[in-house]
Amino acid sequence: MNLYKTIIVIFCCWICSEAVAQSHTYNNREHTKNLPKFEKRRIHFGFLIGINSNNFIVTRKNPPLINNDSLLAINPSSSTGFNLGIISDLHLSDFFNLRFTPNLAFTSRTLSYTYQTFDGPKVFQKDIESTLINLPLNLKYKSVRLNNFSAYFIGGAAYTIDLASNVNADNLSTNLSDIIVKLKRDDIVAEIGFGTEFYLQYFKFGIELKMSYGLINILHDDGTQLSTPIDKLRSKMLLLSFTFEG
C-alpha cells in the first residue's frame, strides 16, 4: 500500500506542476498548437506500455476452521509487472470519449501465511504468477485543451482472462511448497483513474494512473490447507501507463 500512496502522490504533484507551467506559458506568449484537428477525428488508435502493481484483497473465513486454528494471518503482497496493449478511441463529444484498450499483463502476487508453531510464529510464502488478457471499456472525461496540454478522468469496467489459471491441475500433495492456490480463469473488475495528455508534433503522448478492483471471488477452493481458510480472494491492480496515440 505504501507503493500505491507514493506513486499517487508523485503523480499528482507532477500533474499540478505541469498544469501550472502550461498555464503560465499560455498566458505569457502564444504557442503553435500541435495536432490542431486531433480531437475532431471520429476514431483514432494507438498503443500503451504500462507498469503494474498487482495484489489481492483477502477475506478470511470467520470463525477460523478448527483444523486451521494455528493459522494466525494471511497477508497479500504485490510485485511489479508490465502491460502491453493497443488503444482504440471513439470521439463522442468535445469532452467525452469511449476507449477500448485490450492489453496483456504479466503479474505476480504473494500470499504470506503466518502459522503458530512450538518455536514461535513461522511465515510461509506462496507466489502466484498470472498472465492476464484485459479487455477494458472506459468512458473518458477530458478537460478543455490548454495549448498542448489536457487532463482527464477515466472509469469503466474490464473483463479479464487469466491464461495461467490452474483450476484443473492436480492438487493432492500435503507439502505446503507443492500445494497450488487455484485461481479462476475469468474476472470482472471496476476501473477508475486519471491522466494527462501532451500534444506533440506527430502524436499525442499520455500518462495515466488507473486503479482496478475485482468484483468477484477468483479463488477456486479445492479444500487444501492454503485455500480452505480463505473465504474470498479478489484482485486489485495499480497501473501506470504511457500512451502513444496518432
Helices and strands as residue ranges (DSSP letters): H 2-28, G 38-40, E 43-60, G 66-68, E 71-91, E 96-100, E 103-117, E 120-142, E 149-162, G 176-178, E 186-199, E 204-214, E 230-245
